[in-house]
Amino acid sequence: MELTKNQQQVIDLVKEMNAVELNGLVKALEEEFGVTAAAMVVAGGASAGAAAADAGASDSMNVELADAGQQKIAVIKVVKEALGLDLKSAKELVEKAPVIIKENAKADEAEALKTKLTEAGATVNFK
């Protein structure tokens, strides 16, 4: 698929974002255009590409930090390490709980992250 110059610039900017920045961008787009990211995926459901994406979706899941628990500092350290964030970004993300901290993670990666977070005292769900 050929991209316009503007489309390529947007993709390049998104590639440079960390998880917190990308999460904020998605929320801002949802508010600005009155849509949700889930609705955009469903809207293309009739296409073959969407069917292929749905087939791959069963192999991946979103990791939700439901609650940081009593050991918030330990949870922040795990999030910082696992997502490659700076301390401030990791803290902001943890304080937003419940929040998706890892999207489309492979099952084994999601389980490993859940184990680390649970050991640190957090409550984690898969979405």
SVG drawing of the C-alpha trace seen along z (x, -y; Angstrom):
<svg xmlns="http://www.w3.org/2000/svg" viewBox="-19 -17 33 36">
<polyline fill="none" stroke="black" stroke-width="0.4" points="0.0,0.0 1.3,-3.4 1.3,-6.0 1.2,-9.7 3.9,-11.9 1.7,-13.0 0.7,-9.4 4.3,-8.3 5.2,-11.2 2.4,-10.2 3.7,-6.6 7.2,-7.7 6.1,-9.8 4.0,-7.0 7.0,-4.6 9.0,-7.0 6.3,-7.1 6.5,-5.1 3.5,-3.2 2.3,-6.1 2.5,-8.6 0.7,-6.1 -2.0,-5.5 -2.6,-9.3 -2.7,-9.7 -5.3,-6.9 -7.5,-8.5 -7.1,-12.0 -8.1,-10.5 -11.1,-8.8 -12.3,-12.0 -11.5,-14.2 -13.4,-12.0 -16.0,-10.4 -14.8,-6.8 -13.2,-4.0 -10.2,-1.9 -12.4,1.2 -15.1,-0.3 -12.5,-1.0 -11.5,2.7 -15.1,3.9 -16.0,1.5 -13.6,3.3 -14.8,6.7 -16.1,7.6 -12.7,7.4 -10.4,10.3 -7.6,8.3 -9.8,7.9 -10.5,11.6 -6.8,12.3 -6.3,9.9 -9.0,11.5 -7.3,14.9 -4.0,13.5 -5.7,11.8 -6.3,15.1 -2.5,15.5 -2.2,12.1 -3.8,10.3 -3.8,7.0 -2.3,6.9 -4.3,4.7 -2.9,3.4 -6.2,3.5 -4.6,2.4 -1.1,1.5 -1.7,2.9 0.2,2.0 3.6,2.2 3.2,-0.5 7.0,-1.2 7.8,2.4 5.0,2.4 6.4,-0.8 9.9,0.8 8.5,3.8 6.5,1.6 9.6,-0.5 11.8,2.5 9.2,4.4 8.2,1.6 11.5,-0.3 10.0,-3.5 11.6,-6.2 10.7,-6.3 8.2,-9.2 6.3,-7.6 6.1,-4.3 4.8,-6.0 2.2,-7.9 1.0,-4.7 0.8,-2.7 -1.2,-5.5 -3.8,-5.4 -4.8,-1.8 -6.9,-0.2 -5.0,-0.7 -3.8,1.5 0.0,1.5 0.8,3.9 -1.3,4.3 -1.2,7.4 1.3,9.2 2.0,12.8 0.6,15.3 3.9,16.3 5.1,12.6 1.7,11.6 2.0,14.5 5.6,13.5 4.6,9.9 1.6,10.9 3.8,13.1 6.3,10.3 3.5,7.8 1.7,10.2 4.9,11.0 5.3,7.2 1.8,7.1 -0.3,5.9 -3.6,7.3 -3.4,8.1 -6.1,9.1 -6.0,10.1 -8.3,8.4"/>
</svg>
